Amino acid sequence: TAEVISDLLEGEWLQDSVIGDFFVRLEQLDRIHNLKTASLFKWCLRAPFISQERYQPELHQILEELGTILGQLFQRSDDLLDYDVRNAEGKAILGDLKSGYLNSFGAFLTQNLDRKAIDQLVKSENLVDFKKHLGGDEKFSSRLTEFDDKNKKLIQLYHHQLENLSVLLKPDEQGLIKKL
């Protein structure tokens, strides 16, 4: 528990340090998300086994990996909402950007852009302007497909780790696989 709290605090501190940094890289944000969001998923997956005093290193390694992947995917899906992608929740559009925070999808979209292009993007008042400065709807859709493909690979890795986990679970614990 103390480790999770420490990770959360470090993640918050790192996230605060990238506010206003519109040149932040996806890898940096992945680290922040691993410390914040994923640390909670990891703890939630491991805690029941710890309470049962099941300390198999391989079991906890797989649970850690599953938590990391779930945290990354959760955060990335939430970040897509900011760009009105699959936004059934009605999250405010460009809210992160307007708050001075370039989230994971924003960092993915801006990678390999020069300073002038990024400066224009971050000044966008709405999604229409943002897409225009990025290169249009087609460019936005193309980059979204690339981002989704990157996340599909994480989903495949997640399913692979679930298979690995199923081997380590007792027969009466196999229902966990279906839930996960």
Secondary structure, 3 states (H helix, E strand, C coil): CHHHHHHHHHHHHHHHHCCCCCCCCHHHHHHHHHHHHHHHHHHHHHHHHHHCCCCCHHHHHHHHHHHHHHHHHHHHHHHHHCCCCCCCCCCCCCHHHHCCCCCHHHHHHHCCCCHHHHHHHHCCCCHHHHHHHHCCHHHHHHHHHHHHHHHHHHHHHHHHHHHHHHHHCCHHHCHHHHHC
